[in-house]
C-alpha cells in the first residue's frame, strides 16, 4: 500500500499510479451484509475488507428493520415468492433471477442461523414469519420485530473477528478504481479522514458499497451512501442500468432528523393504518390493497396527502398498542426520543429515499462488465428488483449473490493485473452537497416531471463547473438523465407529465471512450 498526500483542489483531478503487484487476492470494498457474508463465504481464500467505519457501524444493512424474505413456510414455495417478486417489479424483473434468489433464499437463511442470528421463533420452534406489502404469504424472517439488520450484522461482525482469512482495514473510503492498460480493474484508491490517499491493489475487486439515499435530503440511509460505486464504475467504463428507479419508503418517521428513522413495513403487516391529520383513513382512495399496496403506490398516496396539506400518519394504536416496546423496540425508541408514544399517538410520516433498484450491471455470478470487478448488494443491477423492489428482498439478494460470488472466486485462478492508475476527483463541499440533496428530493423524488428534472440537471452542471466531477454529481447526473429519458411511469419512477406505463424496457448507460490509433492498429 502506497500513500500520497491529497492535492486535489478547486475541481482538479489527481491521477494516481500503482505497481502490478497485488496487495491482496480478493479485495472487498464495503462492510455491510453483502461484504461481510462474502468474506466469510470465501474461506479459506484470503481477502481484505475495506470498511469506512468500525465494523457494524454506518452500514445500511444494520438499519434494516423488516428482515429477510424467503419461502420457509410449508404452505409457501419459491415459485410463489418468485411470482410476487416479478409482479412487484412492474415488468422489469428478470424472472430467471427472481427464481434464483427465491430458490436459494431458504438455504441462506439457514446459513445465517448457523452464524448465530437469533431470528424470531414460534412457540413450537419454527421461524416466525411476517407478512409485508405485496407478498402473497408471510415469509419475512425477523428479529425482535424490527431488529433483523442489527442482529444479522452483529452475528457477522463476530464471525469475521474470529476468522483468520479476513483482514479488515477500517476508516478509509474507496474514491477511485485502479485499472491497467487493458482497463482491467486492479484495486482501488482509498481516502482516510485526513485526506491522505493510498492504493490497495488486488487480483479481484468486489464492490459492496450500498446505495444512493444520501443524495436525497430525506432518506433512511446513512448520509455517506451517495452512489460512489456507480460513479466510479461508470467513469471506468462499466455498464449501468435502470438508475432512475429509487424506492421511497412510504413510512419514514417525520421528526426532522437526517437520516430519518424508519417505521418498518411490518407495522402495516400487523394491521397498522394510514390516516391523515383528522384521523381519516385514505389508502382506499388510492389502491384496492390499501395499506398493503406496493411501496411506490403507498409512497405516492402519502406524498399526495401531504402535498394537499392533510398530513400523513401511521396509526398503530389498535394493531400494536401496548405491545409496541417489545414487538418493535427500534421504532418505539425513535418515536419516544421525539416525544411521541406510538401506543397512544399517531406517528407522523413522510416518504424517504430508501433503496436504489438500479446500479452496476451484474451477471448470475456477480461479475460486472469490467474484468477483475464483481459487484454485490444495493450498488448493483442484477434484475432482481426491476422497477420496484419487493419488501425484504434486498437482504435476500445480498446473501444469495455474496454466496454465488464466493463460489465463483473461492478456488478460481485469479489473474494478476499489470501496472495501473486511477483518477480521483475532489470531494464535494458540504454546502454544495446539501444543495444537491435538496434538489434531488424536490425534482427527482416521489413525483417527477421534465421541467423539474431539467432544473436539477442545470444545478448539477453549475455545481460541476464550481467543484469538478465529484462522485455525487456524477451519480446524480446519471439518475437525472435516466429519469428524463424514461417518458413513462413505472414502479418507483413516476412522471406526472407521463403518467401512463409504456413498454417494459430496461435502460442502460455506458460511457463512451475515444478509440486511439494504437487500439485500432493491426497486430
Rosetta blueprint (number, residue, H / E / L):
1 X L
2 X L
3 X E
4 X E
5 X L
6 X L
7 X L
8 X L
9 X L
10 X L
11 X L
12 X L
13 X E
14 X E
15 X E
16 X E
17 X E
18 X E
19 X L
20 X L
21 X L
22 X L
23 X L
24 X E
25 X E
26 X E
27 X E
28 X E
29 X E
30 X L
31 X L
32 X L
33 X H
34 X H
35 X H
36 X H
37 X H
38 X H
39 X H
40 X H
41 X H
42 X L
43 X L
44 X L
45 X L
46 X L
47 X E
48 X E
49 X E
50 X E
51 X E
52 X L
53 X L
54 X L
55 X L
56 X L
57 X L
58 X L
59 X L
60 X H
61 X H
62 X H
63 X H
64 X L
65 X L
66 X L
67 X L
68 X E
69 X E
70 X L
71 X L
72 X L
73 X L
74 X L
75 X L
76 X L
77 X L
78 X H
79 X H
80 X H
81 X H
82 X H
83 X H
84 X H
85 X H
86 X H
87 X H
88 X H
89 X L
90 X L
91 X L
92 X L
93 X L
94 X L
95 X H
96 X H
97 X H
98 X H
99 X H
100 X H
101 X H
102 X H
103 X H
104 X H
105 X H
106 X H
107 X H
108 X H
109 X H
110 X H
111 X H
112 X H
113 X H
114 X H
115 X L
116 X L
117 X L
118 X L
119 X L
120 X L
121 X E
122 X L
123 X L
124 X L
125 X L
126 X L
127 X E
128 X L
129 X E
130 X E
131 X L
132 X L
133 X L
134 X L
135 X L
136 X L
137 X L
138 X L
139 X L
140 X E
141 X E
142 X L
143 X L
144 X L
145 X L
146 X L
147 X L
148 X H
149 X H
150 X H
151 X H
152 X H
153 X H
154 X H
155 X H
156 X H
157 X H
158 X H
159 X H
160 X H
161 X H
162 X L
163 X L
164 X L
165 X L
166 X E
167 X E
168 X E
169 X E
170 X E
171 X L
172 X E
173 X E
174 X E
175 X E
176 X E
177 X E
178 X E
179 X E
180 X L
181 X L
182 X L
183 X L
184 X L
185 X E
186 X E
187 X E
188 X E
189 X E
190 X E
191 X E
192 X E
193 X L
194 X L
195 X L
196 X L
197 X E
198 X E
199 X E
200 X E
201 X E
202 X E
203 X E
204 X E
205 X E
206 X E
207 X E
208 X L
209 X L
210 X L
211 X L
212 X L
213 X H
214 X H
215 X H
216 X L
217 X L
218 X L
219 X E
220 X L
221 X L
222 X L
223 X L
224 X L
225 X L
226 X L
227 X L
228 X H
229 X H
230 X H
231 X H
232 X H
233 X H
234 X H
235 X H
236 X H
237 X L
238 X L
239 X L
240 X E
241 X E
242 X L
243 X L
244 X L
245 X L
246 X E
247 X E
248 X E
249 X E
250 X E
251 X E
252 X E
253 X E
254 X L
255 X L
256 X L
257 X L
258 X L
259 X L
260 X L
261 X L
262 X E
263 X L
264 X L
265 X L
266 X H
267 X H
268 X H
269 X H
270 X L
271 X L
272 X L
273 X E
274 X E
275 X E
276 X L
277 X L
278 X L
279 X L
280 X L
281 X E
282 X L
283 X H
284 X H
285 X H
286 X L
287 X L
288 X L
289 X L
290 X H
291 X H
292 X H
293 X L
294 X L
295 X H
296 X H
297 X H
298 X H
299 X H
300 X H
301 X H
302 X H
303 X H
304 X H
305 X H
306 X H
307 X H
308 X L
309 X L
310 X L
311 X L
312 X L
313 X E
314 X E
315 X E
316 X L
317 X L
318 X L
319 X L
320 X L
321 X H
322 X H
323 X H
324 X H
325 X H
326 X H
327 X H
328 X L
329 X H
330 X H
331 X H
332 X H
333 X H
334 X H
335 X H
336 X H
337 X H
338 X L
339 X L
340 X L
341 X L
342 X L
343 X L
344 X L
345 X L
346 X L
347 X E
348 X E
349 X E
350 X E
351 X E
352 X E
353 X E
354 X E
355 X E
356 X E
357 X L
358 X L
359 X E
360 X E
361 X E
362 X L
363 X L
364 X L
365 X L
366 X L
367 X E
368 X L
369 X L
370 X L
371 X L
372 X L
373 X E
374 X E
375 X E
376 X L
377 X L
378 X L
379 X L
380 X E
381 X E
382 X L
383 X L
384 X L
385 X L
386 X L
387 X L
388 X L
389 X L
390 X L
391 X L
392 X L
393 X H
394 X H
395 X H
396 X H
397 X H
398 X H
399 X H
400 X H
401 X H
402 X H
403 X H
404 X H
405 X H
406 X H
407 X H
408 X H
409 X H
410 X L
411 X L
412 X L
413 X L
414 X L
415 X L
416 X L
417 X L
418 X L
419 X L
420 X E
421 X E
422 X E
423 X E
424 X E
425 X E
426 X L
427 X L
428 X L
429 X L
430 X H
431 X H
432 X H
433 X H
434 X H
435 X H
436 X H
437 X H
438 X H
439 X H
440 X H
441 X H
442 X H
443 X H
444 X L
445 X L
446 X L
447 X L
448 X E
449 X L
450 X H
451 X H
452 X H
453 X H
454 X H
455 X H
456 X H
457 X H
458 X H
459 X H
460 X H
461 X H
462 X H
463 X H
464 X H
465 X H
466 X H
467 X H
468 X L
469 X L
470 X L
471 X H
472 X H
473 X H
474 X H
475 X H
476 X H
477 X H
478 X H
479 X H
480 X H
481 X H
482 X H
483 X H
484 X H
485 X H
486 X L
487 X L
488 X L
489 X L
490 X E
491 X L
492 X L
493 X E
494 X L
495 X E
496 X L
497 X L
498 X E
499 X L
500 X L
501 X L
502 X L
503 X L
504 X L
505 X L
506 X L
507 X L
508 X E
509 X E
510 X L
511 X L
512 X L
513 X L
514 X L
515 X L
516 X L
517 X H
518 X H
519 X H
520 X H
521 X L
522 X L
523 X L
